[in-house]
Amino acid sequence: MVEKIQYSRNLKIYWNFVKKYKFLLVMILLVLIVMQSLSLVIPYLLKLLIDNGELFLNGKITQIVFSKILLTLLAVYVGSEIIRSASEWFRHAILIKLDSRIIKDLKIKYFNHLIDLSHGFHSSNKTGTLISRIIRGGSSIESLNDSFAFNFIPLLIRFIVIGTALYFVDWKLPIIMTLFILLFISINYFLLKAEANSRMRSNKAEDKERANIADTFTNIDSIKYFGKEQKIKSVFSKLVERTRKELVKTWSFYKIRSTINIFITGLSALIILSIPIFGLLNKTTSIGTLVFVWGAYGKILNPLHGFIFGMRRVYRSMTDLEKLFNYSDIKNEIKDAPNAKRLEIKQGKVEFKNINFGYRSETRIFENFNLKIGKNQKIALVGLSGAGKSTLIKLLYRFYDPDFGQVLIDGTDIKEFKQESVRSEMSIVPQEAILFDDTIYNNIAFSKTNASNKEVWKAIKFAQLEDFINGLPEKGNTIVGERGVKLSGGEKQRVSIARAILANKKILVLDEATSAMDSETEFFIQSALKKLMKNRTTIIIAHRLSTIMFADKIVVIDKGKIKETGTHEELIKSSKIYKKLWTIQKGGYIK
């Protein structure tokens, strides 16, 4: 099913970007009026040249008079060309300013909007598609501006100028010209509308293709580990072929329009010229007037074809902008309260109170879930995969709101605070350490952008990274690559730990913080983490039970419910589930 393009909405959003630059719009309109008014200079000069030349040949004016007329015509021609050239320069100069500013505004608006959307949105939309639509949106804005500046407004002004001039030759000429222009535009309007629907399908195919490219290169290691290059190539080949077929259908509309347009313009030229030709036969019209009518009508044909080209670009731009502008209608599921305050954690107490939650309404992860974590208490969450441990952290960070119940920090519901401030008041070492394609130093400093060099290096030492960084040719200025691909899993995790150390917050979350490290590195990091956790509320998620033996309290979670709580020593003696987990992994990982 083809999605309907919301032209009025898209044009309204486009106008909201454009209207900020009223001065530039007025300037370009004045330039276009000057340029289009000059379009009749050459046809009119030719008319005067031919009519006066005929008088000269018939001996009705002298050579001296005719020479003066020629010099006058030459001067007018040179002057008009200078003005036209200068106007063209100004048109491009103004457009460059207008395009660059509006494209910048559009990219910032939608980048910021997408950044602010919920975790749920980003987990269900492909990165490649988002990138494609933002970039395509910038190009579409340029196409729209060019269509108005080079196609639509010039045709309108030229139509008024030429129609007025032709009226003084014969009142029937502007009427015939208007009828043919309306016929020309109407036929192209319906053809372009059909082409726009086809364009939507080809855009959808292109988006899938680009998303596949992004997904492929993100997972290039997995492809090579499993030797699936040929399978991936085959999948991509099918996607490209589908895109090709859709593009062929879209491009095929051009040959239909082109054929019809040539026929209509040829027929209209014949009818328009027949009027001055009959006048010439009846000796009521001069040869100069015939040439003027032909030249004047010829001056409308190129802009008319340009208008259709502009319509095609507008339809294409509207189609390309449709998906991007649809994001405007998507609101963040997680909303700040109208009078939300900034959170400043004083004690670090955390409570999950009567929590009901499920990612889907028909599936509950938590039901009447309760957990209190005291000030500076170290709580470890243990359980098999899917038990709900990571979901609790997402609720704490307010990636999602519970269906019922409250998440409290220092006794206050986190919904009363700005969500960005809630997240910025906690430190986390996530299970998967994703880094920016930047230097190691900047990746660590990301958690505290105003940190001094001394603070950053203190965190580096704390995370056992100093020797590794100093051993690199570029040291702290070494680029880690996209998503940190140039670093090993353990090195990335240590960078993530250094980030959390530098952030220095009252609440610390360790989500399998040492899972990618060898035993020796883990031993040193565990020692550092013990120091880090001092005087902080710490929530630890670990599959490796040896990493949580020093927790104040271990909470065993199974299918979203707390089954047992206690210290390692207590649970080994009293808890069947915990003892079973400990026995299974023998100090290693929970299977």
N, C-alpha and C positions, 0 to 999 in steps of 0.2 A: 504493500500500500504506500502510495506517494504522499509524503507529508505536505500540507498546505503551507505555502510561504506567506508570512504575515507582512505584506508590503507596507501597509500604513504604519504598523508598529515599528518596522525596521527603519523607515524613512524618518519617523519621529525621533528615534534614538540617534540616528545620523545627524538630524538637525540640531539636537541638543549638544552634540560635539561641535558643530560648525558655528552656531550662533554666538559662541564665545568670542569669535574673531570678526565682529561686525565691520570694523575699520578695513580689514583686508578684503572683505566681501564687497564693500562699497567701492574700493579702489579697483578691484578686478572688473566690476560692472562698468565703471567709467571707461576703463581701458578697452573693454569689449565693444562699447558703444562707438568709440572712436574708430576702432578697427573695422567694424562692420559698415559704418557709414562711408568708409573709404572704398568699399567693395564696388561701388558704381562708378568710381573715378575713371577707370580704364575704358569700360563700355561707352561712357559719355564722351570721353576724349576721342575715341574712335569715331563716334557719331559726328562730332564737330570736325574731325580731320577729313572724313569722307564727304560730308556736306560742303565744307569749304573748298575741298579739293575739286569737287564737281563744279563749283562756282568758278574756281580758278581756270579749270580746263575749258569751260564755256566762255571764258573771257569776261566774266562779270565782276571779278576783283583782280587787282594788279598783283604782280609778283611780290612787290614790297609788302603789300597788305597781307598776302598769304604767308610770307616769311615771318612777319610779326606774329601772326596767328600760330604758326608752327613753334616759334620760340616760347610763346605763352603756354601752349599745350605742353611743351617739353618741361618748362619750369614747374607747372602744376603737377605733372607726372613725377618729376624728381622729388618735389616737396612731399607729395602724398606717399611715395615709397619710403622716404626718410621717417615720416611720422609712423607709417605702418610697421617699419622695422623696429623703431623705438618702442612702439606699443607691444609688439611681439616679445621684446626683451622684458618689458615690465610684466606682461602676462605670466611668463615663465618664472620670473623672480618672485612675484607674489604667490604663485601656486606652490613653489618650493617651500616657502615659509608656511603656507597654510597646510600643505600635505604633511610636512614634518611634525608640526605641532599637534595636528589632529591625530595622526598615527601614534604619536607619543602618548597623548591623552587616552586613546583607546586601549593601548597595550597596558598602561599602568592601571586603568580602571578595571579591566578584566583579569589581569594578573592578581591584583589586590583582592578582587572579589573571589576568585578561585582559591586563593590562599586562605581566605576567611571561612570558606565553606567547611562543613563538618568532616570528620574522619570517615564517616559513612559514605559521603559523596566520593572522596578520593579512593576509597577501597573498591568502589564499583565503577570507576571511570578510568580508562586507559590513559597513561601519560602521553603516549604518542598522539592520541586523538586531541588532547588538550593543547599540546604544542602546535599541532597542525592548524587548529582552528584560530588560535591567537595570531599566528604568522599570516594565515590566509586573510584574516580580518584586516590586518594592516595594509595588505595589497589591495583589498576591496575598497578601502577608504580612498586610496589614491585613484583607483579606477572611477569611483563615483565623482570625485572632485574634477577629474579630467573630463568626464562626460558632460558635466555642467559647463565647464569653462571652455571646452573645445567643440562641443556638439550641440547641446540644448540651447543655451543662451545665445550663442552666435547665430543659430538658425532663426530663432525668434526675432532678434533684432534685424537680421538681414531680410527676413520675410516682410517686416514692416517697411523697411527702407525701399526694397525692390517693388513691393506691392504698390506703394505710394507713387513711385516713379512710373510704373506701368499704367497706373490709372490715368495719368496725364497723356499717355499715348492713346489708349483705348480702354474704356471702363470695363469691357468684357475680359481683358487680359488678367487682372488680379483675381476675378471670380473663377475663371478656368484654372488658374494656378492654384488657388486655394482648394478647389475640389480635388485636383490630382494629388495634392500634398496630403489631404485628409484620407484619400483612398490608399495612398502609399503607406502612410503611418498605420492605418487601421489593419491592413493585411499583415504588416510586419509585427504589429502588437500581438495578434493572435498566434502567429508562428513563434514569436519569442516567448510567449507564455508557455506554449507546449515545450519549447526548448528548455525553459527554466525547470520544468518538472523532470525532464530527462537529466538535467544538470544535477538535480538533487540526488538522483540515483548514482550518477558517476562520482559525486562527492562522497557518498556513503561508501562506495567501493574503494575510493582513494584513502579514506580514513582508516578502513580495515587494513589496507595494504601498509600504510605508515605505522599503524599500531603494531602490526606484525613485525615490521623492521625494528621498532623500538624494543619490543619484547624479545626478539631474537638476539640482538646485540647485548641486551641486559643479561641474558642467560647463556652467553656464548660458551662459558666454561662447561655448563651442563651438557650442551650440545656436543662438545668435543669429547668430554668424558665418556659419554654413551655412544659415540660414533654415529650421531644422527644427522650428519651434514646433508646427506642425500634426501632424507625425509623432509628436512626443513626447506631445502631448495625446491622440492616438489610442491610443498604447501605454498611457498611464496610464488612459484610459477603459476599456480592455479589462481591465486589472488590477482596477480598482474594481468593474466588473461581476462579475468572477469572485469577488471578496470578498463582494459583495452576495448572490450565489447561495448561497455557502457559509454565510453568516450566516443566511439565510432557513431553510436546512435545520436549522441548529442551534436557532434560535428556535422552529421548528415543534414541537419536542418539548414545549414548555411547554403548548400547548393540549391535547395528549394527557394530560399529567400532571394538569393543572388539572381536566379533565372527570372523570377517574377518581377524583381526590381528593375532589371534591364529592360524588360518589355514595357513596364509602366512608364518609365522615364522616356523611352524612345517614342511611345505613343503620345505622351503629353507634349513633348518638344514639337512633334509634327503639328498638333492642333494649335499650340501657341503660335508657331511661326506662320500658320496659314492666314492669320488675321492681318499682320503687316504685309504679307505677300499679296493678298487680295487688294490691300490699300495701295501697294506699289503698282499693281496692274491697272487700278483705277486712277492712278496718278495723284492719290491723296496722301501718300506716304513716301518719304525719301528713302534712298538706299541706306543713308546713315541711320535712320530710325529703325529700319529692318535689322541692321547690324547691332544697334543698341538693344533691341528686344532680345535678339539671340544671345548677345553677351550678358545681358541682365539675367535672363532665365538660366543661362549656363552657370551664373554665379550662385544660383539657388540649388542646383543639382548636387554639387559636391557636398555642401553642408547638409543636404537632405539625406544623402547616403551616409554622411558622418553622423547624422541624428540617429539613424537606424543602428549604426555601429555603437553609438553611445547607449541606445536602448538595450542592445545586446550586452554591453558591459554592465549596465545597471541591473539587468535581470541576473547576470552571472554574479555580480557583487551582492545583490539581495539574497541569492541562493547561498553564497559563501558565508554571508553574515548571519544567516538564519540560525545556524547551530550555535554560533558564538553569542548572539543576542538572546538565545533561549536561556543561557546561563543567568541572564538578568532576572528571569522569573524564578530561579532556584534560590530559595532563602536558606540561610543556615538553620539547620534543625535545632542546633544548640544556641539559644538566644540569651543575651545578657538582659537582666531585668532593667527597666527604665532608669532606676536609681542605683544601679549596681556600683559598688565601691571597689577600690583596689585592695587586694588582700595583702596583709603583712603578717606573716606567721610569727607568733611570739613564742608559743610553747611547742607546737608540733603534734598536738593530740589529733588522732584520726578516728572517726567512727563511721561504720556502715550500719545504718539503722533501718530495720524492717524493709530491706531491699527486695523488690521484685523486678526482674529484668530478663529480657530475651531479645536477641537480635531480630527475631521474627515473632510476631504476635502469637503464633501457634506453638512456639517452642520456648519454654522457660529455662533459663540457666540458673537463676536465683529466685527463691520464693521465701519471703520472710527471713532473709539472711541478715544476721547481726554479728558484728565484730568490732570490738573496741581496742584501740592501740594507744597506750599511754605515752606521755612525754618522754622522749629519749629511749623508748622501748624498742627492742630489736625483735621484730616478728618475722618468722619464716613461714611461707606458704608452700605446702607440699601436697602433691597429688599427681595422679596420672594426667597425661595430655587430655585436654577437653574438660578438666574438672572445673575450670572457671577462674584460675589464678590470674591469668593475663587480663581477663575481662574486668576483674576488680580494679586493676591498675588503670584501665581505660575509663572506668567510672570515676576513679579518683582524679584523673586528669581531665575529666569532663569531656572526653571524646563522645560520650553518650550520656544521656540522662536516664536514671532509673524510671521504670514505668510507675513505680510506687516506692515511697521511702525517701531517705535522705542520706547524702554523704556529707559528713560534718568535719570541718577542720577547726580546732580550738573551740568546739561547741557551736559553730555557726554553719548553716547550710551553704555549701559552695555556690549555690545558685544566686546567692546575694552578692557575689563578687564578680568582677569582670573575668571572663574565662581565661583571657591571656595572662592576667595577673596571677590566677590560680596556678597555671602551668609554670610561670616564671619563678614562682616561689618554691619550687621543688627541683631536686636534681634526680636524674635517672641515668642508669647504664642499661640500655635496652639489650634484648637478646641478640638482635641483629644490628651491628654497628654500621650504619650507613653514613659515609663521609662525603663532603663536598669535593668537587674537583678543584682543590686549592692546596695551599701548603699545609704541612703537618701543624705548624705553629698556628695558622689561622683557624684550622679545624678545632684546635683545642680552645683558642681564645673566643670561639663562637659563643660559648656559654656565658661569657662575661666580657662584652666588647670594650669596656672601659678598664680592663685589667692592665696592670703594669707588666713590663717584661719580666720583672722579678717574680711576680705572682704566677705568671704562665710557666716559667721554668721550675718554680717550686712544685707546681702540679705535675709537670713532666717527670721530675725526680720521684715524686710520690708514686707515680704510676709505673715506675721501673722502665722509663723510656729514654732516659738521658744517654746511656751508652749507645743505644740503637740509633738515636738521632745524630749524635756526634760522629757516628761512623759513616754517615751518608755524605756524599760529595757536596750536596747543597745544604746539609744539616737541617735546620728548622724550616728552610725555604724549599724543601723538597716537595714537589707536587705529588699528591697521593693517587691521582687518576679518578676517573668517574666512579662514584660510589666506593672509592678507596681501593680499586682493583690492584694497585701496585703494592699493597700491604697484605701480609698474611692475616688470617682470621684473628690470631692472638694479638698481632700488632694493632689491628683496627680496634680490638676490644680495649686495649690499653689506652689508645687515644680517647676512646669513649669514657673510660674511667677518669682520665686526666681532665676531661671536660667537666665531669660531675664534681671532681675535687675542686676545680677552679670556681665553679658556680657557688659552692659553699653555702648550701641551704639547710634549713632546719629539718626538712623531710628528705630522706634519700631512698630511692627505689633502685634495687639491684635485681634486674631480671636476667638471671643466669649470667652474672657478670664475669665469671672466669671459665665459662664452658669451652672457649676456643684456645685455652692456654695449656702448655705442657705442665707437668707436675711441679717442676722446679720453679717456674715463673709463678705458678699459682700459689706456691708456698709463700713467696715473697709478697705477692699481691694481697694474699689473705691477711698477712701481718699488717700491711699498709691499710687495708680496708677496716681492720679492727680499730686502728687509730682514727680513721675517717669517721667511723660510726659512733665514736665517743661523743656524747652530748648531742646526739641527733636521733630523731625518730627514724627507724630504718625498716623498710619492708623488703624482704628478700624472697625472690622466687628462685628455686634451685631444683634441678633434676638430680644433681650430684649431692647426696645427703651429707657427704663429708664437709661440704662448704657451709653448712648451717648448724653444726653441732654446738656452736657458741651462742646461738640465738637465745634471747630471754624466754621466748615462747615459740613453739612450733605449732602451726595450725594445719591439721590434716583435712584437706577438702576432697570430697568425692561427689561428683554429679551436682555441684553447686551447693552442697551442704557441708557444714563443719561436723566432721565425725569425731575428732579428738583434738585436744590441745594439751600442751605440756612441754617440758624440756626434753632434750634428747634422751637423757638417762631415764626420765619418767616414762616416756613413750615406748622405749625399748622393753620396759618391764610390763607396761599395762595395755599397750595398744596393739591389737592384732594386725591392723592395716599397716601401721608404721613399721612394726617388726617385720612384716612380710616384705615391705619395700626395701628395708635395710638388708634383709637376707638375700633378696633377688639380686641386688646390685653389688653386694659385697664391698660397699664403700665407693662404688663407681656411679653409674647412671641408672635412673629408673627406666625400665624398658617399657 
